[in-house]
């Protein structure tokens, strides 16, 4: 930029569009995953960068980095009806522009997009000039991406456990820059504590503590005055969020009415502080979906609430679930009968017609899986906790879950608006299949198990025959990954399991921005669908891959674990503890998702609360997946060293001491010790001590019930040998490990907390 005039000039805006191939039209999955690119951008002043990668996750990645003296401060996109490059759902995000200076446009777009950084302009005196530049580089993989950033002179930042951080956890930030790190400081007025920890592997390490809730900026100053601005988000401890939201669902989101939607878990509207009901609907969108109590919006809350009660039962919440099953599912949504026999088909949603609905469509296969998961969880609750009263027996719930899946595979008339989705598409929640088969066999229902396995084998064959079997209702979507991965693992297709995981990782950002880090990108890119349910549901699939297949010594293992646990944590930001809405009526409610490009979108009837969608929507499907994934993962991170995701770990005299903070406190995995695994059922643990040779394990228990309990303990990858299992040093029993899995059933009948179970080699 050169001022050739005799006047002093101010350039208020200086930006540019980036037109990469991200047009997601057509159903050609091979073309989408191999020819298109997904974008991941970090707008953070001098440390900004952008990278593009194919959705299949196969390198190399194209990386754009700023030259010295160049920075980014603002991002904007063309929305509906904003010119020829405007957003076109579902094919096109809209052209995205990045700004070096944004003094004018950031004001003009104040109601349509986000402004996170101060706006600047360029002033040039007559004859003066200024040069800006960017360099494009190739990165072979995620680890190499860090080296590319470092070599380019921008900040390489690693943050554990992620960019969304619970208040009972300190973030560990590791940063390096070719020009050196001068200082790391927290945003003014936020009371952020920054504690230096020294250096390791070329990185400078800091501990960060965020006493307040919500968004926090951390600025890294480097290379003699350059800056990189990271964005964190602080949330309440996960266990508090899970408990608060479960209570909110049971007390505020369940309809109690004489109408046909009685018992349904309905959306909550934080802007109006009330349920979104058929009889009190604020308008906008498709009413049958938004207020109908079905699909992901209405069925996922029961899946989450039931999953919560599997790990920590509560009589009132189980009664709420039974009320939902009795009145809304069996009384309405699954009320269809033939010759007096229930078909277990699922009406799409409540359509305002009490009794027999006007809309009797039963084709939406997605709905069946959520209901089956809820029934399966009620089976587990009834089976595990005799003191909890349930309306039906454990076996009845199990068979209802099976019959719902059977109806999905056999009783959806074709054709449907989404094709033969039960047999052809990956459906959210299908990770239940191995568990359902195992429970049926345990209960002596071999015929039902064989029939279900037959349906799954047919689906397996269709999925395995495709090179990219990930298509869903959208041309590029992350919802199919989990089901494809589950079938791949069930039937030994390790190549597909790896392919799914690469694609899942490619959908997720690893930039140091809380709304992108671990969040999945769908067909609309990174602009406005952030921290949706696949953020955490995908974390389950990725974590299972890490435990089942990944080599911990591999160069990409650390990157995968960071992405995975960052995704697990990020989704919890959707639960309101005052950071989204301070209104007491909304504490415990959930937001559907965050919209980083604030302002209108094609869901413009949903109010926004500083970027958060005010309606709860499909959020609970993510929380359900998160509860399935919740684990304390101990690793030896290449950069940070010994670290516990979801907890704290120290090594004392050859023994690892672990305190869990993952929100469930029932699973532990030591990836640094051959993937030794520990799982506790019917209790929680408050402390674990594991010797480095894995031959002496002590676990301190906490009850999850009133009265007595008999916990089960599962040990995985325990070294071969004979072990004594004792409680509080008392009488013991022996178990034998062949190096695989050992299950100790009903360790002992206990009451209260603080009991120490010890497993020690003889």
Secondary structure as UniProt FT lines:
FT   STRAND          9..11
FT   STRAND          13..17
FT   HELIX           29..35
FT   STRAND          38..42
FT   TURN            46..47
FT   STRAND          49..53
FT   TURN            55..56
FT   STRAND          61..66
FT   TURN            68..69
FT   STRAND          74..77
FT   TURN            80..81
FT   TURN            84..85
FT   TURN            89..91
FT   STRAND          96..102
FT   TURN            103..104
FT   HELIX           105..108
FT   TURN            109..112
FT   STRAND          122..124
FT   TURN            126..127
FT   STRAND          134..139
FT   HELIX           142..151
FT   TURN            152..153
FT   STRAND          156..160
FT   STRAND          164..166
FT   TURN            167..168
FT   STRAND          171..176
FT   TURN            178..179
FT   STRAND          181..186
FT   TURN            188..189
FT   STRAND          193..200
FT   TURN            201..202
FT   STRAND          203..209
FT   STRAND          214..222
FT   TURN            223..225
FT   STRAND          226..235
FT   HELIX           238..252
FT   TURN            260..263
FT   STRAND          268..269
FT   TURN            270..273
FT   STRAND          274..275
FT   TURN            278..279
FT   HELIX           287..290
FT   HELIX           295..311
FT   HELIX           315..323
FT   HELIX           324..333
FT   STRAND          337..338
FT   TURN            339..340
FT   STRAND          341..342
FT   HELIX           365..384
FT   TURN            386..387
FT   HELIX           394..410
FT   TURN            417..418
FT   HELIX           421..424
FT   TURN            428..429
FT   HELIX           430..432
FT   HELIX           433..442
FT   TURN            443..444
FT   HELIX           446..464
FT   TURN            469..470
FT   TURN            479..480
FT   HELIX           481..490
FT   TURN            491..492
FT   HELIX           494..506
FT   STRAND          508..509
FT   TURN            514..516
FT   TURN            523..524
FT   HELIX           534..548
FT   TURN            552..553
FT   TURN            555..556
FT   HELIX           557..570
FT   HELIX           571..574
FT   HELIX           584..586
FT   TURN            587..588
FT   TURN            602..605
FT   STRAND          608..609
FT   TURN            610..611
FT   STRAND          612..613
FT   TURN            617..618
FT   HELIX           619..629
FT   STRAND          632..637
FT   TURN            638..640
FT   STRAND          641..645
FT   STRAND          647..652
FT   TURN            653..654
FT   STRAND          655..660
FT   STRAND          667..670
FT   HELIX           671..673
FT   TURN            674..675
FT   STRAND          676..681
FT   STRAND          684..691
FT   TURN            692..693
FT   STRAND          696..702
FT   STRAND          708..709
FT   STRAND          712..716
FT   STRAND          721..727
FT   TURN            728..729
FT   STRAND          732..737
FT   STRAND          741..744
FT   STRAND          750..751
FT   STRAND          756..761
//
